[in-house]
Structures are given as C-alpha cells and as structure tokens.
C-alpha cells in the first residue's frame, strides 16, 4: 500500500513532488477518497496526497510547443561522371 503525505515525500523527504498519471482503475478511484497520485522527482516513487494540497505539474509536460519541421525538397538523382 502506498503512503499518504502532506508536504514532502514520505520515502526520501524531498519536496520536489509532481502530479503523476493513474495507471490502474484502482488508482483512479482514489479521487473518491480525495486523494491524488503524485511522484517524487528524486526517488521516483509514487504515493498519495490529499487533493486539497496544491501540487505542481511536472515541468517537462509544460514545455514550449515544438517548432514545425522544415520540409526540404528532394532533388532527382544526379548522374555522376564515372
């Protein structure tokens, strides 16, 4: 069973905690108990946290949108001298 923590990670004590996606239906049902699944950035372990405690999203998911890919026209194969 995973632990419940209010501020820091209950396993390593780190304060860098981010929202984690729920993998199983049982973890999705944790919303009924007002719990949110979060992941520690340091030890990568997941635990539950009350929904009422603010938790940031992971910074890599909030990255800037990617630039569009440049399309380079393909030239026909040129004959090379032998």
C-alpha positions in Angstrom: 0.0 0.0 0.0 1.3 3.5 -0.8 1.6 6.1 1.9 -0.2 9.4 2.2 1.9 12.5 2.7 1.0 16.2 3.1 4.2 18.1 2.1 7.2 16.0 1.4 7.9 12.6 0.0 7.3 10.0 2.8 10.2 7.8 1.4 13.1 10.3 1.0 11.8 13.6 2.4 12.3 15.6 -0.8 9.9 18.4 -1.5 10.0 18.2 -5.3 6.7 16.4 -5.9 4.7 16.4 -9.1 1.3 15.1 -10.2 1.5 11.5 -11.6 -0.9 9.8 -14.0 -3.0 7.0 -12.7 -2.2 3.6 -14.2 -4.9 1.3 -12.9 -8.6 1.8 -12.2 -8.0 1.3 -8.5 -5.7 4.3 -8.5 -8.3 6.3 -10.4 -10.8 5.5 -7.7 -8.6 7.3 -5.2 -10.5 10.5 -6.2 -13.5 9.3 -4.2 -11.3 9.4 -1.1 -10.0 12.9 -2.1 -6.5 11.6 -2.8 -4.2 12.4 -5.7 -1.4 10.2 -7.0 1.9 12.1 -7.0 5.6 11.2 -7.8 8.7 12.3 -6.1 11.3 13.8 -8.5 14.3 12.4 -6.5 13.4 8.8 -5.7 10.8 8.4 -8.4 8.4 6.6 -6.0 4.7 7.3 -6.1 2.4 8.0 -3.2 -1.0 9.6 -2.5 -1.5 13.2 -1.4 -4.8 15.0 -0.5 -6.4 16.8 -3.4 -6.6 20.0 -1.3 -2.8 20.4 -1.1 -1.6 22.2 -4.2 0.8 20.1 -6.4 2.6 21.4 -9.5 2.6 19.6 -12.8 5.9 18.1 -14.0 7.9 20.9 -15.7 8.7 18.7 -18.8 5.0 18.5 -19.6 4.7 22.3 -19.7 7.4 22.7 -22.3 7.1 25.2 -25.1 5.4 23.9 -28.3 7.8 22.4 -30.8 8.7 24.3 -34.0 7.4 22.9 -37.2 9.7 20.8 -39.2 11.2 22.3 -42.3 10.5 20.4 -45.5 13.4 20.1 -47.8 12.6 19.2 -51.4 14.3 16.1 -52.7 16.3 16.6 -55.9 16.4 13.9 -58.5 19.4 11.7 -58.5 22.2 13.4 -60.5 24.4 11.3 -62.7 28.0 11.4 -61.6 30.8 11.1 -64.0 32.5 7.6 -63.9 
